[in-house]
Amino acid sequence: MQANEPRVAEELVNEVEAMYPGQRSLNLEAHAARFRARLLAKGGRGEDVDQKFQEATTQFRGIGYRFWLAVTLLEHGEWLIDQKRADEATPRLEEAGAIFETLRARPWLERLAKALPQREVAPA
């Protein structure tokens, strides 16, 4: 990650969060929640990370954005593993894997395999 990327992400998320609810699309709200979770995790403020990832997951699931749902589930799962909460991460990672397989999103399956080593990536 570049040195200024967290700052830029923070500025963008702040802009979205400052908008009135009627000005924000559900997609924009979901991405803002996902990025806020990642920023909180990076900043060591884990108390709200779960809530923000769950908010993004619920929103992506509600609008049917399967790819972004899977990305969010993967990122949440990776964070949970870092927090020594692998039992909570596994269902999220498995769901992400099922979506990525359906979408044939090989790079994402390879990333998932690093978080969930018992899951094999089929050859291309």
C-alpha positions as a Python dict, from the first residue, in 0.01 Angstrom:
ca = {
    (1, 'M'): (0, 0, 0),
    (2, 'Q'): (131, 341, -93),
    (3, 'A'): (204, 586, 189),
    (4, 'N'): (-81, 821, 97),
    (5, 'E'): (-348, 558, 19),
    (6, 'P'): (-496, 544, 371),
    (7, 'R'): (-521, 923, 376),
    (8, 'V'): (-697, 931, 39),
    (9, 'A'): (-931, 649, 143),
    (10, 'E'): (-1009, 833, 468),
    (11, 'E'): (-1093, 1151, 275),
    (12, 'L'): (-1322, 964, 35),
    (13, 'V'): (-1502, 779, 313),
    (14, 'N'): (-1545, 1104, 507),
    (15, 'E'): (-1702, 1264, 198),
    (16, 'V'): (-1951, 979, 159),
    (17, 'E'): (-2035, 976, 530),
    (18, 'A'): (-2094, 1355, 521),
    (19, 'M'): (-2357, 1320, 248),
    (20, 'Y'): (-2723, 1314, 340),
    (21, 'P'): (-2864, 960, 322),
    (22, 'G'): (-3075, 1047, 17),
    (23, 'Q'): (-2763, 1154, -170),
    (24, 'R'): (-2585, 820, -124),
    (25, 'S'): (-2658, 508, -325),
    (26, 'L'): (-2664, 175, -142),
    (27, 'N'): (-2356, 75, -339),
    (28, 'L'): (-2169, 386, -221),
    (29, 'E'): (-2277, 327, 139),
    (30, 'A'): (-2162, -35, 122),
    (31, 'H'): (-1820, 58, -13),
    (32, 'A'): (-1784, 333, 246),
    (33, 'A'): (-1861, 85, 525),
    (34, 'R'): (-1611, -164, 380),
    (35, 'F'): (-1337, 96, 353),
    (36, 'R'): (-1417, 232, 699),
    (37, 'A'): (-1374, -123, 838),
    (38, 'R'): (-1037, -153, 669),
    (39, 'L'): (-924, 188, 793),
    (40, 'L'): (-1031, 106, 1148),
    (41, 'A'): (-848, -227, 1130),
    (42, 'K'): (-532, -62, 995),
    (43, 'G'): (-550, 202, 1266),
    (44, 'G'): (-572, -63, 1538),
    (45, 'R'): (-924, 40, 1635),
    (46, 'G'): (-1080, -304, 1614),
    (47, 'E'): (-1385, -236, 1829),
    (48, 'D'): (-1594, -118, 1530),
    (49, 'V'): (-1436, -328, 1254),
    (50, 'D'): (-1685, -616, 1283),
    (51, 'Q'): (-1980, -380, 1273),
    (52, 'K'): (-1859, -199, 962),
    (53, 'F'): (-1773, -520, 776),
    (54, 'Q'): (-2115, -661, 869),
    (55, 'E'): (-2285, -342, 753),
    (56, 'A'): (-2109, -366, 416),
    (57, 'T'): (-2189, -738, 389),
    (58, 'T'): (-2558, -678, 455),
    (59, 'Q'): (-2574, -395, 203),
    (60, 'F'): (-2391, -582, -75),
    (61, 'R'): (-2608, -887, -12),
    (62, 'G'): (-2922, -672, -24),
    (63, 'I'): (-2838, -511, -357),
    (64, 'G'): (-2714, -836, -507),
    (65, 'Y'): (-2354, -731, -572),
    (66, 'R'): (-2208, -1079, -535),
    (67, 'F'): (-1851, -996, -628),
    (68, 'W'): (-1825, -712, -375),
    (69, 'L'): (-2003, -926, -117),
    (70, 'A'): (-1735, -1193, -163),
    (71, 'V'): (-1453, -937, -141),
    (72, 'T'): (-1600, -801, 182),
    (73, 'L'): (-1642, -1151, 328),
    (74, 'L'): (-1280, -1230, 237),
    (75, 'E'): (-1145, -909, 391),
    (76, 'H'): (-1352, -963, 705),
    (77, 'G'): (-1232, -1321, 727),
    (78, 'E'): (-868, -1218, 686),
    (79, 'W'): (-908, -964, 964),
    (80, 'L'): (-1074, -1220, 1191),
    (81, 'I'): (-783, -1459, 1136),
    (82, 'D'): (-542, -1180, 1229),
    (83, 'Q'): (-746, -1136, 1547),
    (84, 'K'): (-708, -1511, 1627),
    (85, 'R'): (-1079, -1569, 1555),
    (86, 'A'): (-1044, -1831, 1281),
    (87, 'D'): (-1364, -2009, 1389),
    (88, 'E'): (-1561, -1695, 1300),
    (89, 'A'): (-1361, -1639, 981),
    (90, 'T'): (-1415, -1982, 825),
    (91, 'P'): (-1785, -1946, 729),
    (92, 'R'): (-1720, -1606, 574),
    (93, 'L'): (-1422, -1737, 379),
    (94, 'E'): (-1614, -2043, 260),
    (95, 'E'): (-1901, -1827, 135),
    (96, 'A'): (-1655, -1595, -38),
    (97, 'G'): (-1490, -1895, -201),
    (98, 'A'): (-1819, -2030, -331),
    (99, 'I'): (-1899, -1693, -489),
    (100, 'F'): (-1552, -1653, -638),
    (101, 'E'): (-1573, -2003, -784),
    (102, 'T'): (-1906, -1926, -948),
    (103, 'L'): (-1760, -1604, -1089),
    (104, 'R'): (-1436, -1779, -1187),
    (105, 'A'): (-1243, -1508, -1007),
    (106, 'R'): (-913, -1694, -996),
    (107, 'P'): (-693, -1417, -844),
    (108, 'W'): (-941, -1385, -560),
    (109, 'L'): (-948, -1764, -512),
    (110, 'E'): (-569, -1758, -487),
    (111, 'R'): (-587, -1487, -222),
    (112, 'L'): (-853, -1687, -40),
    (113, 'A'): (-628, -1995, -41),
    (114, 'K'): (-370, -1799, 159),
    (115, 'A'): (-631, -1725, 427),
    (116, 'L'): (-789, -2071, 415),
    (117, 'P'): (-506, -2313, 324),
    (118, 'Q'): (-724, -2626, 337),
    (119, 'R'): (-917, -2490, 38),
    (120, 'E'): (-749, -2582, -287),
    (121, 'V'): (-760, -2367, -599),
    (122, 'A'): (-844, -2564, -910),
    (123, 'P'): (-596, -2528, -1196),
    (124, 'A'): (-689, -2277, -1466),
}
